[in-house]
Amino acid sequence: MINEASSTINSAESDFIAKARLVGETVLAPHAQETDTGSAPRRENFRALAEAGLFGMAIPKAFGGLDVSPQAQRDVAELLASYCGVTTFTQAQHHGPSRMIANCPNSSLKEALLPKLATGEWITGVSFAHLRRPGAPILSAEPVKGGYLLQGTAPWVTGWGVMNQFVFGATLPDGRFVYLWSPANHADFPELFADTTPPSGDWGAMSVSPPIPLCGMNASATVILTFENWFIPQEHWMLESDRETMRRNDRSNVLGATAMPLGCSAGSVRVLCDTAEKRGMPAIRRAANSFTREWEALKSEVLEWLNRQEDPNFTVEALRIRAWCLDLGVRAAHAAITANSGSANMLTHPAQRLLREALFYTIQAQTQEVMDATLARLER
Ligand SMILES: Cc1cc2nc3c(=O)[nH]c(=O)nc-3n(C[C@H](O)[C@H](O)[C@H](O)COP(=O)(O)OP(=O)(O)OC[C@H]3O[C@@H](n4cnc5c(N)ncnc54)[C@H](O)[C@@H]3O)c2cc1C
């Protein structure tokens, strides 16, 4: 069996990770198939994550969070993903914007939002992947008196109905990017709009598509939002950036998106080990041992290169390792399916779920460089 824990975390973080493991084992795992085939994220899973303090893991202690190290956050994402992909992916959308709010210069927004985001009473989503697309922007922010008008489409917004607020990345008229906070429903945040009147007398229109039917992560309540003159007050501005900064951040974060695919393959290896135990076939035991060794080798490369950002070979190596994580996710799930024969194709079986989750991780946070590295590895 795989030992997922990293060695660089302190004892308070070990306790926190142990709590996350307990939630994974006792709440997420027993319902993983049912959660995967549900029509929306499973509320009980979110409640258990909130009770364990997980929504505050990226939030500073001054605002009620736990502010655990990036490595401990990775370990939590990895182990939760080994138990239930859709819950892990959906909750993961909360941490990036929480961190952005905590690091942005808008102190009144921080004070108003972070304490409740830390407890999980409020959960936030994010929409910015569209900024990577070439060509004309599909979501723009038009500066107007007192704020911005959001126009266009946010094509992938996960967690609709669970998240009550979002951070939107949109393109300004000069091509730079602006990140703005907005609620799903203004009535839920009266104190944040008490002193604001939209210039044209209304907030504009935001339309919500039905959840996008998906092969992997179908229960993530991922929707398309379309905006027409959606007014966001200047008070809810967070930061500005540009394409070059996004490209640089994408490069330095290439290994950031490896925790969930690594967790997914750990889940598949677990299925393989259990199956080897039940069926007693040497071929399954051999495969379980081989995938365990490959997983451990890959994890140690991830950990090594996370600490070698300054190395001139970092980008090439990080892309190679990311592609390996994505490839291993699919192969390990495929092996788990092979070992479980016909029953693996039933929606009640974890192996087919893990394969669909691995498919999703292949395109999550994909940049052109990640696509290139993944295809190059698959061409073998
Ligand atoms: C289930 C799911 C949930 C997601 N949730 C979120 C979320 O909550 N927040 C978030 O920010 N992102 C989210 N994403 C986005 C995810 O990170 C992107 O799928 C990924 O970054 C791929 O980008 P894309 O949207 O441009 O790809 P696609 O949706 O495949 O791109 C759509 C279109 O964009 C154009 N395009 C894109 N790239 C190019 C190119 N290189 N050259 C020419 N045309 C191009 C093409 O017209 C293409 O058909 C989610 C994705 C999925 C599948």
The ligand as a MOL file (V3000), in Angstrom:
LIG
                    3D

  0  0  0     0  0            999 V3000
M  V30 BEGIN CTAB
M  V30 COUNTS 53 58 0 0 0
M  V30 BEGIN ATOM
M  V30 1 C -15.4890 20.1590 -15.1730 0
M  V30 2 C -14.6730 21.3920 -15.3310 0
M  V30 3 C -14.7530 22.3650 -14.3570 0
M  V30 4 C -13.9870 23.5180 -14.4580 0
M  V30 5 N -14.1220 24.4720 -13.4910 0
M  V30 6 C -13.4310 25.6080 -13.5860 0
M  V30 7 C -13.6050 26.6590 -12.6260 0
M  V30 8 O -14.3770 26.5270 -11.6660 0
M  V30 9 N -12.8990 27.7950 -12.7800 0
M  V30 10 C -12.0360 27.9720 -13.8220 0
M  V30 11 O -11.4000 29.0230 -13.9120 0
M  V30 12 N -11.8660 26.9930 -14.7440 0
M  V30 13 C -12.5190 25.8250 -14.6590 0
M  V30 14 N -12.3480 24.8520 -15.6130 0
M  V30 15 C -11.4570 25.1480 -16.7350 0
M  V30 16 C -10.2960 24.2600 -16.9000 0
M  V30 17 O -9.2370 24.6070 -16.0690 0
M  V30 18 C -10.0490 24.3480 -18.4230 0
M  V30 19 O -10.7340 23.2680 -18.9740 0
M  V30 20 C -8.7340 24.2540 -18.9480 0
M  V30 21 O -7.9020 25.2720 -18.5140 0
M  V30 22 C -8.8720 24.2760 -20.5220 0
M  V30 23 O -9.1360 25.5660 -21.0090 0
M  V30 24 P -10.3200 26.0200 -22.0220 0
M  V30 25 O -11.5310 26.3660 -21.2510 0
M  V30 26 O -9.7470 27.1100 -22.8120 0
M  V30 27 O -10.5960 24.7720 -22.9950 0
M  V30 28 P -11.8720 24.5440 -23.8890 0
M  V30 29 O -13.1120 24.7630 -23.1040 0
M  V30 30 O -11.7190 23.2470 -24.5550 0
M  V30 31 O -11.7570 25.6920 -24.9740 0
M  V30 32 C -12.9380 26.0860 -25.6050 0
M  V30 33 C -12.6420 26.8950 -26.8300 0
M  V30 34 O -11.6740 27.9110 -26.5780 0
M  V30 35 C -10.8880 28.1600 -27.7100 0
M  V30 36 N -9.4860 27.8650 -27.4480 0
M  V30 37 C -8.9930 27.4450 -26.2720 0
M  V30 38 N -7.6620 27.3120 -26.3660 0
M  V30 39 C -7.3160 27.5960 -27.6310 0
M  V30 40 C -6.0770 27.6230 -28.3500 0
M  V30 41 N -4.9280 27.3250 -27.7510 0
M  V30 42 N -6.0890 27.9790 -29.6490 0
M  V30 43 C -7.2460 28.3160 -30.2450 0
M  V30 44 N -8.4400 28.3090 -29.6310 0
M  V30 45 C -8.4880 27.9650 -28.3420 0
M  V30 46 C -11.4450 27.2200 -28.7580 0
M  V30 47 O -12.4320 27.8930 -29.4750 0
M  V30 48 C -12.0340 26.1070 -27.9590 0
M  V30 49 O -12.9880 25.3680 -28.6450 0
M  V30 50 C -13.1120 23.6990 -15.5540 0
M  V30 51 C -13.0460 22.7140 -16.5470 0
M  V30 52 C -13.8080 21.5800 -16.4470 0
M  V30 53 C -13.7120 20.5540 -17.5410 0
M  V30 END ATOM
M  V30 BEGIN BOND
M  V30 1 1 1 2
M  V30 2 1 2 3
M  V30 3 2 2 52
M  V30 4 2 3 4
M  V30 5 1 4 5
M  V30 6 1 4 50
M  V30 7 2 5 6
M  V30 8 1 6 7
M  V30 9 1 6 13
M  V30 10 2 7 8
M  V30 11 1 7 9
M  V30 12 1 9 10
M  V30 13 2 10 11
M  V30 14 1 10 12
M  V30 15 2 12 13
M  V30 16 1 13 14
M  V30 17 1 14 15
M  V30 18 1 14 50
M  V30 19 1 15 16
M  V30 20 1 16 17
M  V30 21 1 16 18
M  V30 22 1 18 19
M  V30 23 1 18 20
M  V30 24 1 20 21
M  V30 25 1 20 22
M  V30 26 1 22 23
M  V30 27 1 23 24
M  V30 28 2 24 25
M  V30 29 1 24 26
M  V30 30 1 24 27
M  V30 31 1 27 28
M  V30 32 2 28 29
M  V30 33 1 28 30
M  V30 34 1 28 31
M  V30 35 1 31 32
M  V30 36 1 32 33
M  V30 37 1 33 34
M  V30 38 1 33 48
M  V30 39 1 34 35
M  V30 40 1 35 36
M  V30 41 1 35 46
M  V30 42 1 36 37
M  V30 43 1 36 45
M  V30 44 2 37 38
M  V30 45 1 38 39
M  V30 46 1 39 40
M  V30 47 2 39 45
M  V30 48 1 40 41
M  V30 49 2 40 42
M  V30 50 1 42 43
M  V30 51 2 43 44
M  V30 52 1 44 45
M  V30 53 1 46 47
M  V30 54 1 46 48
M  V30 55 1 48 49
M  V30 56 2 50 51
M  V30 57 1 51 52
M  V30 58 1 52 53
M  V30 END BOND
M  V30 END CTAB
M  END
